[in-house]
Every structure is written in C-alpha cells, then in structure tokens.
C-alpha cells in the first residue's frame, strides 16, 4: 500500500503543479475512511469540465504511459484516462465535469498516511456516493466498511442529496433503498 500512496502523492503533485483541481478516490480513499483492503491501482478525479478535455489528456499522456491503445480516444469516449507507472501500476484518472464532481473536489481534504505521504482524498460521503452508483459487489463491501468506521461522523443528509440525482440519472432508485438497508444493518445516527 505504501507504494500506491507514494504514486498517488506524486500524481497529485503533478496535477497540483498545473493548478488542476483533483482528489484521490477509490481504494486509497477506502483506506482512509473504511475497512483497509488490498487495492492495485490509484484512482483520481480531475476536474476538466465538458468540451475542453484534450489539453488535460495530452499532458497526462506526455507524463505517464498509457495502458491501452488509442488512449486519447478512449479517454474522450469514456471520460477516464488509463495510465500506468514505469513499473506497471495502474493510474485511473476520471475526467470530472458534473456538479457532483465539482463538489467532490471542493470538499476533499488532506490526509497523512502512516508512511508520511499526504494526499487529498474525497470525503467519506462522496466515496459512498461513487461506490453506490458503481454498484459492484466490492463497492458495497467498501460502503459497509465506511458505514461501520464513520457511522457517527457521516452527514447523511448531504450523502443522500448527492446520491439521489445520480441514482435517478442511472435510472436506479433502488440504490437509495439498498444504502438505507445497509445503514440500518450497521447502525448509525440520524441526520
């Protein structure tokens, strides 16, 4: 995990050096807010907006190696730049532009890991929202870990107000019900 946090700090330093708004998401954020687990890559959200992504993609591809063929085309089509370090560790940079992604980055905070590396991660609430929308089995396990560790600190009203429009956009209102059920199973304060 130490190596991944070092990579995250380096990538974030590169993005910060360009004054590009960003934060760490995914498995490294889970280490901060939830139950520690093995993760194999570094995930970030980079605020690019819509329509002006090319300069960001170009700079990232000049700095890091691509993991796939036609990485620029893929990034524009799927809003994620798939990169890797010289030693093959994956770096996924989501190209953010939604209002939720703007708030996700605005609410991000610094965290120092035991290794001494500092990175800016999304909030616990934003992490739960992203994991709930993704909806894979591992995402729900991660959510449960965050609910267990952060149950007394979570701003449930903010969490649900951020999740609801994304669940509607995905046409999956059952996400809210599943999250409420999981919350009830691990306990937690109201509001």
C-alpha positions in Angstrom: 0.0 0.0 0.0 2.9 2.4 0.7 3.9 2.3 -2.9 0.4 3.2 -4.1 0.2 6.1 -1.7 3.6 7.3 -3.0 2.3 7.1 -6.5 -0.9 8.9 -5.5 1.1 11.7 -3.9 3.3 12.0 -7.0 0.4 12.1 -9.4 -1.5 14.6 -7.3 1.6 16.7 -7.1 1.9 16.7 -10.9 -1.8 17.8 -11.2 -1.5 20.4 -8.4 1.6 21.8 -10.1 -0.6 22.6 -13.1 -3.3 24.1 -10.8 -5.7 21.4 -11.9 -8.4 20.6 -9.3 -8.3 16.9 -8.3 -8.6 14.5 -5.5 -8.0 10.8 -4.7 -10.9 8.4 -4.9 -11.2 4.6 -5.0 -9.2 2.2 -3.0 -6.8 4.7 -1.4 -9.8 6.7 -0.1 -11.3 3.5 1.2 -8.1 3.1 3.3 -8.8 6.4 4.9 -12.5 6.1 5.5 -13.4 2.4 5.5 -12.0 -1.0 6.2 -8.5 -1.5 4.8 -8.3 -3.8 1.8 -5.9 -4.7 -0.9 -6.0 -2.3 -3.9 -3.9 -2.5 -7.0 -4.2 0.9 -8.6 -4.5 4.7 -8.0 -7.8 6.4 -8.8 -8.3 10.2 -9.0 -10.9 12.6 -10.3 -9.6 15.5 -12.3 -12.0 18.4 -12.9 -11.9 19.1 -16.7 -15.4 20.2 -17.4 -17.0 19.2 -20.7 -15.6 20.0 -24.1 -12.0 21.0 -23.1 -10.6 17.7 -22.0 -7.9 17.4 -24.8 -5.2 19.5 -23.1 -5.5 17.5 -19.9 -5.4 14.2 -21.7 -2.4 15.3 -23.8 -0.4 16.4 -20.7 -1.2 13.2 -18.8 -0.2 11.1 -21.8 3.1 13.0 -22.1 3.8 12.5 -18.4 2.7 8.8 -17.9 2.5 5.7 -20.0 -0.9 4.6 -21.5 -2.3 1.2 -20.5 -4.3 0.8 -23.7 -4.1 1.5 -27.4 -5.7 4.8 -28.6 -5.8 6.2 -25.0 -6.9 9.7 -26.1 -9.9 8.4 -28.0 -10.8 6.1 -25.2 -10.5 8.9 -22.6 -12.8 11.2 -24.6 -15.3 8.4 -25.1 -15.3 7.1 -21.6 -14.1 10.1 -19.5 -11.2 8.2 -18.0 -7.5 8.3 -18.8 -6.0 4.8 -18.2 -2.3 5.2 -17.3 0.5 3.2 -15.7 3.7 3.9 -13.9 7.1 2.7 -15.3 6.7 -0.4 -13.1 3.2 -1.1 -14.4 1.0 0.1 -11.6 -2.4 1.4 -12.9 -3.5 5.0 -12.6 -7.1 5.8 -13.5 -7.9 9.5 -13.9 -11.6 10.2 -14.2 -12.4 13.4 -16.1 -14.9 15.2 -14.0 -17.4 17.8 -15.0 -20.7 17.1 -13.2 -21.7 19.4 -10.4 -21.3 16.4 -8.0 -17.7 16.1 -9.2 -17.1 19.8 -8.6 -18.4 19.5 -5.1 -16.5 16.2 -4.5 -13.2 18.0 -5.2 -14.2 21.2 -3.3 -15.0 19.1 -0.2 -11.8 17.0 -0.4 -9.3 17.1 2.5 -5.7 16.2 3.2 -4.8 13.0 4.9 -1.4 11.8 6.1 -0.9 8.0 5.8 1.4 6.1 8.2 4.1 6.2 5.5 4.2 10.0 5.9 2.7 10.7 2.4 0.0 13.3 2.3 -2.8 13.2 -0.3 -6.1 14.9 -0.7 -9.0 12.5 -0.8 -12.7 12.7 -1.3 -15.0 12.8 1.7 -16.4 9.7 3.2 -19.9 10.8 1.9 -18.6 11.3 -1.6 -16.9 7.9 -1.5 -20.1 6.2 -0.6 -22.0 8.0 -3.4 -19.5 6.9 -6.0 -19.4 3.4 -4.7 -23.2 3.1 -4.6 -23.5 4.4 -8.2 -20.8 1.9 -9.4 -22.7 -0.8 -7.5 -20.3 -3.7 -7.8 -20.1 -6.3 -5.0 -16.8 -4.9 -3.8 -18.2 -1.4 -3.8 -21.0 -2.4 -1.4 -18.4 -4.1 0.8 -16.4 -0.9 0.8 -19.6 1.1 1.6 -20.3 -1.2 4.6 -16.7 -0.6 5.9 -17.1 3.1 5.6 -20.5 3.0 7.4 -19.0 0.9 10.2 -16.0 3.1 10.7 -17.6 6.5 10.1 -21.2 5.9 11.2 -21.2 8.7 13.8 -19.4 11.2 11.6 -21.3 10.9 8.3 -23.5 13.7 7.1 -26.4 11.5 5.9 -28.4 14.4 4.5 -25.6 15.5 2.3 -24.9 12.0 1.2 -28.5 11.3 0.2 -28.9 14.6 -1.5 -25.8 13.9 -3.6 -26.8 10.3 -4.4 -30.4 10.8 -5.3 -29.9 12.7 -8.6 -27.2 10.3 -9.7 -29.4 7.3 -8.9 -32.2 9.0 -10.9 -29.8 9.6 -13.8 -28.8 6.0 -13.7 -32.5 5.0 -13.5 -31.7 3.0 -10.4 -33.8 4.4 -7.5 -33.2 1.1 -5.7 -29.7 2.3 -4.8 -31.1 4.6 -2.1 -33.1 1.8 -0.6 -30.2 -0.6 -0.6 -28.0 2.0 1.1 -30.7 2.7 3.7 -30.9 -1.0 4.4 -27.2 -1.4 4.7 -27.1 1.7 7.0 -29.7 0.1 9.2 -27.8 -3.1 9.4 -24.6 -1.4 10.8 -26.3 1.3 12.9 -25.7 5.0 12.9 -27.0 8.3 14.0 -29.9 10.1 12.3 -29.4 13.2 10.1 
